[in-house]
Amino acid sequence: MMMLVAARAKEEYANRRRRERTLPGDLFGEPAWDMLLDLYVQKARARPVSIHSLCIASMVPPTTALRWIDRLLACGLVERRRCERDLRVVHIVLTGRGMAAIEAHFAGVQAR
């Protein structure tokens, strides 16, 4: 199931980037959703996501992205984890709640 949802999340992220090529990007600002989609896809690929990488995926300035990361943390959808190989790097990972919310979205049901 995770690979199917990851494929749908990747497709949605790609559609959002395609939309930005034809319409003004500032009409559809959803950096938190872009972050959640990227985190889910990278988790399915077993790839860690650094804060820096997540800021890039959000398609907003880093300061704005950091505020959205804080909001996702406060909502319990993501958590911070130190990189074991390089303690200067902090990874952001989906929590169980975050995973369930994305899976529920793509399944068309409400998560709690």
MARMARDO-567152 format. One line per field, with one value per residue (C-alpha): residue number from 1; residue in three letters; x, y, z. Coordinates in Angstrom, 1 decimal. Layout:
BEGIN
n	[NUM,...]
res	[ALA,...]
px	[X,...]
py	[Y,...]
pz	[Z,...]
END
This chain:
BEGIN
n	[1,2,3,4,5,6,7,8,9,10,11,12,13,14,15,16,17,18,19,20,21,22,23,24,25,26,27,28,29,30,31,32,33,34,35,36,37,38,39,40,41,42,43,44,45,46,47,48,49,50,51,52,53,54,55,56,57,58,59,60,61,62,63,64,65,66,67,68,69,70,71,72,73,74,75,76,77,78,79,80,81,82,83,84,85,86,87,88,89,90,91,92,93,94,95,96,97,98,99,100,101,102,103,104,105,106,107,108,109,110,111,112]
res	[MET,MET,MET,LEU,VAL,ALA,ALA,ARG,ALA,LYS,GLU,GLU,TYR,ALA,ASN,ARG,ARG,ARG,ARG,GLU,ARG,THR,LEU,PRO,GLY,ASP,LEU,PHE,GLY,GLU,PRO,ALA,TRP,ASP,MET,LEU,LEU,ASP,LEU,TYR,VAL,GLN,LYS,ALA,ARG,ALA,ARG,PRO,VAL,SER,ILE,HIS,SER,LEU,CYS,ILE,ALA,SER,MET,VAL,PRO,PRO,THR,THR,ALA,LEU,ARG,TRP,ILE,ASP,ARG,LEU,LEU,ALA,CYS,GLY,LEU,VAL,GLU,ARG,ARG,ARG,CYS,GLU,ARG,ASP,LEU,ARG,VAL,VAL,HIS,ILE,VAL,LEU,THR,GLY,ARG,GLY,MET,ALA,ALA,ILE,GLU,ALA,HIS,PHE,ALA,GLY,VAL,GLN,ALA,ARG]
px	[0.0,2.8,4.3,0.9,0.3,3.8,3.2,0.1,1.9,4.7,2.2,0.4,3.7,4.7,1.2,1.7,5.1,3.5,0.7,3.2,4.7,1.3,-0.2,1.3,2.7,1.7,-2.0,-1.7,0.6,0.6,4.1,3.0,1.3,4.3,6.5,4.1,4.0,7.8,8.3,5.9,7.6,11.1,10.0,8.7,12.2,13.9,15.6,16.1,15.0,17.1,15.6,17.5,16.0,12.5,12.8,13.6,10.7,8.3,9.0,9.0,11.8,13.7,12.3,8.8,9.5,11.0,7.8,5.7,8.0,7.3,3.6,3.8,5.8,3.2,0.4,2.3,2.5,6.4,9.3,12.9,15.7,19.4,21.4,23.4,26.4,26.5,25.2,25.0,22.2,18.6,16.1,12.4,10.3,6.6,5.0,2.5,-0.2,1.3,1.5,-2.1,-3.3,-1.7,-2.8,-6.3,-6.3,-5.4,-7.9,-10.6,-11.3,-11.0,-8.0,-8.2]
py	[0.0,2.4,2.3,2.9,6.0,7.1,7.0,9.0,11.5,11.8,12.4,15.1,16.9,16.7,18.1,21.0,21.8,21.5,23.9,26.5,26.5,27.6,29.7,32.1,30.0,32.5,31.7,28.2,28.4,25.1,24.6,22.3,20.0,20.0,19.0,16.2,14.8,14.9,13.3,10.5,9.8,9.8,7.6,5.0,5.2,4.9,8.2,10.6,14.2,17.0,20.3,21.9,19.5,19.9,23.7,23.2,20.8,23.4,25.9,28.9,30.9,29.1,31.3,30.6,26.9,26.8,28.3,25.7,22.9,24.3,24.2,20.6,19.7,21.4,19.4,16.2,15.3,15.3,15.1,16.0,13.4,14.0,12.3,9.5,10.0,13.9,15.4,18.8,17.5,17.3,15.1,15.6,12.4,11.8,10.5,7.7,10.4,12.1,8.8,8.0,11.4,11.2,7.6,8.6,11.5,9.3,6.7,9.3,8.9,11.1,10.5,11.0]
pz	[0.0,0.9,-2.6,-4.2,-2.0,-2.6,-6.4,-6.0,-3.7,-6.2,-9.0,-7.0,-6.3,-10.0,-11.0,-8.6,-10.2,-13.6,-12.6,-11.5,-15.0,-16.5,-13.7,-11.2,-8.4,-5.7,-6.4,-4.9,-1.9,0.0,1.4,4.2,1.7,-0.6,2.4,3.5,0.0,-0.3,3.1,2.2,-1.1,0.4,3.3,0.8,-0.9,2.5,2.0,4.9,4.4,5.9,6.9,4.0,1.5,2.9,2.6,-1.1,-1.6,-0.1,-3.0,-0.6,0.9,3.7,6.5,5.4,5.1,8.6,10.0,8.2,9.6,13.0,12.3,11.2,14.3,16.5,14.8,15.5,11.8,11.7,14.1,14.1,14.2,14.3,11.6,13.1,10.7,10.9,14.1,12.3,10.1,11.3,9.5,9.4,9.4,9.3,12.5,12.5,12.6,9.5,7.6,8.5,7.4,4.0,3.4,4.5,2.0,-0.9,0.2,0.4,4.1,7.1,9.4,13.2]
END
